[in-house]
């Protein structure tokens, strides 16, 4: 979260706050990716990020998701996301107010779920 908020501050976005429901959704998706050995925004059950975030109990007006695989540290995965236009856009989307982050082994499967509650 600190790394995300440092990037957001550079462009004038407000800081995101950790949300336990988004964290659960992100962790569950990271664990699902690790179990299936597949990095994807589509869950092994065919779910998309909005469905997973809703299933976790978060009532959103907007959401975004970043996924990654193989990075060893938070700094490395953030560098990867910040060099990818779509992932960077999520991180720097000023409409997002909350975040949840998940990491699962084996393989370092990362998920960031962003949201703004309704």
C-alpha positions as CSV (number, residue, x, y, z in Angstrom):
1,X,0.0,0.0,0.0
2,X,2.8,2.4,0.8
3,X,4.3,1.9,-2.7
4,X,1.0,2.4,-4.3
5,X,0.3,5.6,-2.3
6,X,3.8,6.9,-3.1
7,X,3.0,6.6,-6.9
8,X,-0.5,8.1,-6.4
9,X,0.9,11.1,-4.5
10,X,3.2,11.9,-7.5
11,X,0.2,12.6,-9.7
12,X,-2.0,14.2,-7.0
13,X,-4.3,11.3,-6.2
14,X,-5.5,10.7,-2.7
15,X,-4.1,7.8,-0.8
16,X,-5.9,4.5,-0.9
17,X,-6.8,2.8,2.4
18,X,-6.6,-1.0,3.1
19,X,-10.0,-2.6,3.0
20,X,-10.2,-6.1,4.6
21,X,-12.9,-7.3,2.2
22,X,-10.8,-6.3,-0.8
23,X,-7.8,-7.9,0.9
24,X,-9.8,-11.2,1.2
25,X,-10.8,-11.0,-2.4
26,X,-7.2,-10.4,-3.6
27,X,-5.8,-13.1,-1.3
28,X,-8.4,-15.6,-2.5
29,X,-7.6,-14.8,-6.1
30,X,-3.9,-15.1,-5.6
31,X,-4.4,-18.5,-3.9
32,X,-6.6,-19.6,-6.8
33,X,-4.0,-18.6,-9.3
34,X,-1.3,-20.4,-7.4
35,X,-3.4,-23.6,-7.1
36,X,-4.2,-23.6,-10.8
37,X,-0.7,-22.4,-11.9
38,X,-2.3,-19.8,-14.1
39,X,-2.0,-16.0,-13.9
40,X,-5.2,-14.5,-15.1
41,X,-8.0,-12.0,-14.3
42,X,-10.4,-15.0,-14.8
43,X,-10.7,-17.3,-11.8
44,X,-10.6,-21.1,-12.1
45,X,-14.4,-21.0,-11.7
46,X,-14.8,-18.5,-14.6
47,X,-15.3,-15.5,-12.3
48,X,-14.2,-12.0,-13.2
49,X,-12.8,-9.5,-10.7
50,X,-16.1,-7.8,-10.2
51,X,-17.8,-11.0,-9.4
52,X,-15.0,-12.1,-6.9
53,X,-15.0,-8.7,-5.2
54,X,-18.8,-8.8,-4.9
55,X,-18.7,-12.4,-3.6
56,X,-16.3,-11.3,-0.9
57,X,-18.9,-8.9,0.3
58,X,-17.7,-5.5,-1.2
59,X,-20.4,-3.3,-2.6
60,X,-18.5,-1.4,-5.3
61,X,-19.3,1.5,-7.6
62,X,-16.0,1.0,-9.4
63,X,-13.1,-1.5,-9.2
64,X,-9.9,-2.5,-10.8
65,X,-7.5,-5.4,-10.5
66,X,-3.8,-6.0,-11.1
67,X,-2.3,-9.5,-11.2
68,X,1.3,-10.6,-11.6
69,X,3.4,-13.7,-11.3
70,X,7.0,-14.4,-10.3
71,X,8.2,-11.2,-8.7
72,X,10.0,-11.8,-5.4
73,X,9.4,-8.5,-3.6
74,X,6.8,-5.8,-3.5
75,X,9.2,-3.3,-5.1
76,X,9.8,-5.6,-8.0
77,X,6.1,-6.2,-8.7
78,X,5.3,-2.5,-8.4
79,X,8.1,-1.8,-10.9
80,X,6.5,-4.3,-13.3
81,X,3.0,-2.8,-12.8
82,X,4.3,0.7,-13.3
83,X,5.9,-0.2,-16.6
84,X,2.6,-1.7,-17.9
85,X,0.1,0.9,-19.1
86,X,-3.0,-0.9,-18.0
87,X,-1.7,-1.8,-14.5
88,X,-0.2,1.7,-14.1
89,X,-3.6,3.2,-15.0
90,X,-5.2,1.2,-12.1
91,X,-2.6,2.3,-9.6
92,X,-3.0,6.0,-10.7
93,X,-6.8,6.0,-11.0
94,X,-7.8,8.7,-8.6
95,X,-11.4,7.4,-8.4
96,X,-10.2,4.4,-6.4
97,X,-10.4,4.9,-2.6
98,X,-9.5,1.4,-1.2
99,X,-7.1,-1.5,-1.9
100,X,-6.6,-5.1,-1.0
101,X,-3.4,-7.0,-1.8
102,X,-2.9,-10.8,-2.0
103,X,0.2,-12.9,-2.4
104,X,0.3,-16.7,-2.7
105,X,2.9,-19.4,-3.1
106,X,4.3,-21.3,-4.8
107,X,5.3,-18.9,-7.5
108,X,4.6,-15.5,-6.1
109,X,1.1,-14.8,-7.5
110,X,0.2,-11.2,-6.7
111,X,-3.2,-9.5,-6.8
112,X,-4.2,-5.9,-6.2
113,X,-7.9,-5.2,-5.9
114,X,-8.9,-1.6,-6.0
115,X,-12.3,-0.2,-5.3
116,X,-14.6,2.5,-4.3
117,X,-17.6,1.5,-2.3
118,X,-21.2,2.5,-3.2
